[in-house]
Amino acid sequence: MLISVCIPTYNRPEHLLNCLNSLSLQTNKNFEVCISDNCSKKNIKKLISPYRKKLKLRFNRNYKNLGFALNVLTVTKMARGEFIWLLGDDDLLVKDAIQTLIKLIKKNNNTDFFWINSNHLNLEYLKNFPYPFNTKNLPKKMKTHSPQKKSRSLKFFELIDPNISFDFLLGIFVCVFRANKWKNNLHVIDKKLIKDPKIWSNFENTCFFIKVFCAAFSKSNAYLCAKPLSVSLHGIREWGNLYPMVEIIRIPEALDYYRSQGLNFSRYYIAKNSSLKNFFNYFIKILLNGEKMGLKYISMKKHFFPSLLFPNAWLSVIYFIFRKITLLFKSIKHQL
């Protein structure tokens, strides 16, 4: 088995079935689907049973909600394929995505890590069609996660580039990687911190996979697939209130970790400066909203003051004002 599509899921049965339907429509069926249910309220095992005839399904149900990070670990341990594709339960695969990926892997047999571009689509669009959604009804034009137009081979750390992606691999669902290297480097995880069930409360339970990626693939060949093979749906994110904290705290923390593992300084500085383009307006928003936006997870000494060494932290105020003025003019123009 070449590919294991691994899906951590929790309380999103309707989206999971859309996801599975997109998998069942793949022309190449040479892949398995591993699902780990984080103790959802509904009987997920029963709901997915119709797809057992269409897909090579493997299922696990956790005895309690272990949190996102531990569920990701659980589902990847289920994988038997040479490569793991972690897919969100609210994601869709486009037509022939698996076939395209298999061709890429076979053509680049000395490559351990594939970054796969994705389309963005609002969830509301799916409501115009029968359920479960059939990907033949996807719009022809969608916004892409990365603006890159040219696929190419590169080194792993070259993926840490704001011109490729603003989240610098935190969007794990666009990552396909060699399973044995992943499984052989899980020892870098802090086993105590990752068990914290609070959402995004520390670096480990938010993006532990960054540490595993660095240990497993920092010296590996990588491949950037500019052609989107999946669709990421918007309008589902339950943790949206914590997004500002993730952008100005967790993403810069990830970049600091990359730097500690060998990312060169110029690439690090450019990427971290880019990550702080919303620094002050997001920080003020977090201050005003307090705990519900993750204020208690922010350290002035560790997070706030070091960010002031980067120009975008200061320029973020100007960027914010400029965006507001632009929106105001657009609104006035529209009314006229």
N, C-alpha and C positions, 0 to 999 in steps of 0.2 A: 504493500500500500504506500503510495507516494505522499498523499495529502490527508491530513486530519483537520477537518473544520471543527474548531472547538468553540462552543457557545456557552458562556456562563449566563444564567438567566435567573430572574427574580420578579415575580408578580407582573409579568408582561405577556400573558398567554396569547392575546390577540396579535401582538407584534411578532412573537416567536413563530406563530403559524404562518404569518406572511413571509418571514425569513425562511422557514422550512419549505414553503411552496416555491420560493425562488431557487432553492437548492434542488428540489425535485425536478425542476424544468431544465436543469443542466443536461446538455447532450452527452457529455462524458461523465459516466457514473463511477469512475475509478477513484473514489474518495470515500472516507467515512465521516460521520457526523457524531461528535461527542457533545452531549448536553449535560451540564451540571446545574440542577435546580437548587437554589439557595433557600429551600423550605418555603416555597410559595403557598399562598392560601388555597389556590385551586390545585386539582390533581393534574399536574403537568404530564405525568406518565400516560395517563388515559387520553389526554387531549392530543398528544402527538402520535398515538398508536396508528392512525390511518397512514402515517408516513413511513411506517416500518416496511411496507411493501415496496416503497419507492426509493428508499435510502438505506444505506448501511448505518443503522442508528445504534448508539450506545448511550445509556442513560444512567445518571446518578442523582439521588435526592439526598441533600444534606439533612441531618437530624435536627439542625437548627440553622438560623441565618448566621453564617460565618463571616459575613462582610465580603465586599467585592474582591479584595486581594486574595484571600484564602480560597474563594470560589474559583478564581482564575487559576490558581495553583492546582486545585482539585481537578479541573477539567483538562488541563494540559497533561497531568499525570495519566489520564485515561487514554491519551493518544497513542496509536500504534503506527502511525504513518511516519515517513522520513521527515516530512515538513509539517509544521503546525501553522494554521491560519486561525488566529483568534478573531472571531466575528461577534459583533454585538447582536443581542437578540432582537434589536430593532433595525438591523441592517438587511439589505437585499443584495443578492448577486445578480449582475447583469447577464444577459444571454451569453453562453459559451465562456464565462469567466474561468471555470475550472480547466477547460480545454486550453485556453490561452496561458494560464499559469503553468500547467504541465509542460507545455512547449517551452516556456521560458526557463523552467528549472532544468529540463533536459538539455537545452542549448547552452546553459550556463552552469555546467555540472561542477565547477569549482567555486561556486557561490553559495554562501551560507545564509544570507539575509536578503530578502526582497522587500522593498518598500513599494506598495501598490496604491496608486492614486484612486480616489473615490469621488463620486458625484454627491452633491448635496440636494436634498429635496424636502419640502415642507410636508409634514404628515397629512395635512388637510387634502393634499392632492389625491391621496389614496381613497378618500371617501367618495370620490366620483365614480368608483368602479366596484364590481362585485368582490366579495370577500371569500376566501383569501385573495389578496392582490396578485394579479398575473403580470409579470415584468414585461410582457409584450406591450403593456399599456404605459410604460414609462415615457416621459416626454423626450423628444429628440435632443433638446438642448437643456443642459443643467449646469449649474455652477460647480466647478471642481475644487477639491480640497487644496490641490497644488496647482499653481499656474504653469508648471513645467509642461512643455509640449514634446520634448525629445527624451525618449527612453535611453538609458546608458548604464554601463558598468562603472563602478566607483568603489572607493574604500568606505568602510562603515562610517567613520567619523566625518566623511564628506557629506553624509546625509544631514548633519547638524548645520543647517543653512536656512536662514529665513526666506530665501528665494525658493526653497523647496516646500517648507511647511513652517507655519508659525508656532506649532506646538512641539517641535523637535522630538518626535517619536512618542510623546505622551498619548497621542491617539493610537493606542496599541492595535486597534482593529484594522489598520492598514499595513500591518507588519506580518510577513510570512518568514519563518525561520526554521533552521535545521533543529529537529527535535532532540537529538542526542546531546548536542552542545548546550541547549537550554537546560535539559534535565541534569547534566553533569556539573552545572554551575549554580544550582539553587542554594548552595552553602553560603553564598554571600548575603543572603537575606537575614535581617534581624528578626529572629523568631518571636521575640516579645512584642516589638512594635507592630508587626504585621497583624497581630491578633486583636488589636484595638478595633472594636466594631463600629466606632464613631466614623462617620463619612469624612474622608480626606483629613483626618485629625493629625497625621504626621506624614513625612515623606515616604515611609515604608508602605503604609497601607493605601497610599495614593498611587505611587509609581515605583514600587519595588522592582518592576521589570526592567527599569533603566539600569539598575545595578547588575541584574542578570545579563542584560544585553552587553554591557561593557565587559563583563568577565568572559562571556562566551564569544563575542563577535568583534571586539575592538580591533583585532588584527585581521579580520576577515574581509574577503571580497563581498561587495554588496551590489545590488542592482536596483535602479530606479525605473519602475514601470509607469510611464506618464499616462498611459491609457487607463482610464478608470474602469475597474472591474467590479466595483461594489457601489451601493447607494447608501449614504448615511442620512437617516431621516431626522428632521428638526421638529421640535415641538413636543418631545417626549421627556427630556431631561428633568428628572425629579430634583436634582441637586443644583438647579440653575442659580439659586441664591448664593451658592458658594463659588460660582465661576470666577468672579473678580479675584478672590483669594487664590484660586488655582493659577490664574494667569500671572499675577504679580508676585506670588510667593513660591508655589510648587514648580512652575516652569523655570524660573531662575535657579531654584535649588537643583533641578535636574542638570542645568548647564554647569553649575559649580561642580557637580559630581563628574560630569564628562571631563571637565578640566582636570580634576584630580586623577582621572584614569588615562590621561594622555592626549586629550584634545588640545591642539596647539592654541597659543594665546590669541592670535589674531582672529581665528575662527570663533573662539570663545567670546572675545570682546564684542565682535560684531553681532553675534547671536544674542548675547545677554542684553546689549543695548537695545536691540530690536524688541526683546521681550518686555521692555519697560515703557513701551509707548503709551500705555494707559495708567502709568504708575500713580500719579497724584490723584486723579479723579476717582480711580478705583479705591485707593487707600482712604480717601475722604468718605466715599460711599460705605466702606466697611466700618469706619469709625462711627458714622451716623446710625448704622443699623446694628452694630454690636455683634452679639454672639450668633445671631441667625445667619450672619455672613462670614463667620469664622474668625472674628476678631481675636478670640482667645488663642488661636493657633499662630498668631503673629508675634514675633519678638523684635522689638525696636533695635536691639544690639545685633541680632543675627540677620534680620531681613531688611529693616527700614534704612538704617544708616549706611550699610554697604552699597545699597542701590543708588545712593546719592553720588557715587563716583562715576555714574554713567550719564552722558548728556541727555538721553531720552527721558530720564526720570524728571529732569527739570523742564524739558521741552514738552512733556506730556500735558502741561497746563495750556501751552499755546495750541497744541494739537486739539485739545478738548474745546477750547474757545472757537477755533477755526471751524470745527465740525458743527458746532451749535449755530454759528453765523451762517454757514452754508445751508443747513437745514431750514433756518428761518427764511432765507432768501428763496429757497425752493418752495416753501409753503406759501409765501407771498405771491410768487410767480404763478403758482397753481390756482390761487384764489382769483387772480386777475384774469 
